[in-house]
């Protein structure tokens, strides 16, 4: 049995290494690759991805996992051994469900649709991508149908990124959140918006870069095991537990852009850096779900990085870095500016409060599209109507409407967005648990110290990697299931100080 | 037959893509990777390399190549089809000669020996690596013995990098070169060495970088299909014909270091960028031998970059870049400085004239080690004696003697060095052929134009990739075999203007 387990590890590390190689190829593609490398790089990614998929679906792997059942049952549930077998089996069973020919066609279509979208978006031409999106929707349905064990067609699609979650669960949570969130949004938006002009002066890029790096170093992001580069869209990628990289983008007239994106990505990256080193090279070395991953990025970006306590320490340093721009801007003004709430068109630029309405709208559209209640051709109009209804704003064109997000255009329809709002909800729930365990965390932030918070997250959230499902992790760490309460309480308290609620 | 050929192409592109993925992993490792990524990266490289080797030695590939013999014979020798089959068969037959278990052990030992060398060199401790080098020598012999078709044990080892070359051929060429070179070296070194102090002032790194980039852009190195980064040891790497990258290293007090290393690597890179685009993803997309590759780097570095004609155009620009440092340095002084001949200890720092004596010494040692005429333990002393005899200098320690080159410590003994001098010889022979075809090339250089030279090299040397062996290529391009004459003539003419010969 020992030797069978070693054989399993040997098989899994090859899959892991091929996926890591592809992550390096992608990171390079998005940060440094010269344009001339694009065609061959696409081919290389496809080749390596196909080999990884072949090994991931090798029937011999399935037999090995079957043979290891008795061994697995002898080991404690939380042990490295039992967890490795359990998670590897889950990955295997998911992968073999989809016929390779369909998967190849699906990926080929995704690459093509993405390429069309990159041209359609700047051209503001929804008609150009509409047939591709229709095919994507059709293929998303067929993809879901390979998984017979479901209540709703979206369940397997949601499960790819948020294992254990279903359409019904997300719907219930979102309904509850919506009921409590909409009155807050209405209360705030009926008031005078904050003045954030202090963020839109001229801020030299090199100083922005250095300040962001200082902050995330202090958070605990380890530059000996990572690095930051520039890319058109910020992202985090992991090649191993010892090499987890982030990217950012900077604008001279938007101080908040790079700053909060760096904190956000560092939150993702600290999660991956904090996984137990003994999981390196195994499928346990990863975040347990999209929602839990997003909870870590949003916790550091918002609950820490947009908090008053944080800036009580850091604002003098920021003023010192940008003397000319900020010397006459008070901490109170700056704090209001970085927490300005205002309905807007673009999800990724939205404030903490209205952001979730963007996500819930997309989730509802995904469900309606899958259910056949909404047609792709009607999406631009539905988008305008719903945004007007929810936020009182309306995009003048599709570029700033239905074409803004990459998700549906490089993947599938269904399950692409819920993780963002689930992550917001969880960020408050985890932060609550951390401050209950260590009430001094806020005082620590006021003096620029994050060790206790980072240590608590590392021990409780990061270290287990994929040992626990998201639901198991939340239960263990917070003593109950995912709950909307802490997040709403956080928003009410924070925005109650800034606005009349 | 058509479908068999397509199957061959499909198999070869997978091998090519895995090797390209490993090239990206290595490039990243040597340029940007944080230290924490080292352990996992070594494992990832080994995994991807092993998979590539398995596919390269798959018996099904061998059968396919057998089946394709009739098809190959119907196609013209120079056609893409016949060449692809021919070169793929050569690669296959070489790869299957070595048992996988030996190859794995050989690579494992190489990685270990390299790691020990990286510590032994700064510690000046030859005894530390001696047992590893003894094992390397033993394994080099065993590796060679897998190839029964040889006159000398070194022949297959030489052939790995310089296909078609044998120990006897190299020995004959080197004997001839040596006879003509030694009198030139003696004549020069009996005279007053040139004053190169103008190169050792303080030169800001960013300006050095920009100047080097300007020069190689003008050569024709295409930054849309490549980029330059920094690394401890400069190198060129190709991920595809559309993505060929170079690296450099810079020192503030050594103007010549980055400048000529950038030209050198750009020479390698233009070769890879210039291969016919229809060979992308196939084994034809590469340099045909180490010697021909080195001929291109040395041609651009020395025959162009260290020529008087080149600097007649570029020196005013360099003076303008480094006004303070060079305003009172004449072109004649600068030209003498960058062509200073002085016996020295380190091969990679040696001037054009004495460089080849370093290489020939190493080649002779390799042959003597393989033949059992020289023992590894006697190598440091033999090194000192031979250097003293050939160049009249003697290293004070092994760090600057036998431990200076990585080659024997990360690979095999035999065949590691001859390509450098063969490349020097060829660089003059190719340049001769180019100027015979286009006598205006030197006048072009005097006005900063390289189109004709670059175009001739692209059409004659770069485009064929691996279609022709080095011997075939030299014959086609220069109308005869590799010859020492043009190189000696080049040295006599050039250094006859600088010294009394």
Interface residues (C-beta under 8 A of the other chain):
Chain A: X13 X14 X17 X18 X20 X21 X22 X24 X25 X28 X32 X33 X34 X35 X36 X37 X38 X39 X40 X41 X43 X44 X47 X48 X51 X222 X223 X224 X225 X226 X227 X239 X240 X241 X242 X243 X280 X281
Chain B: X13 X14 X17 X18 X20 X21 X22 X24 X25 X28 X32 X33 X34 X35 X36 X37 X38 X39 X40 X41 X43 X44 X47 X48 X51 X222 X223 X224 X225 X226 X227 X239 X240 X241 X242 X243 X280 X281
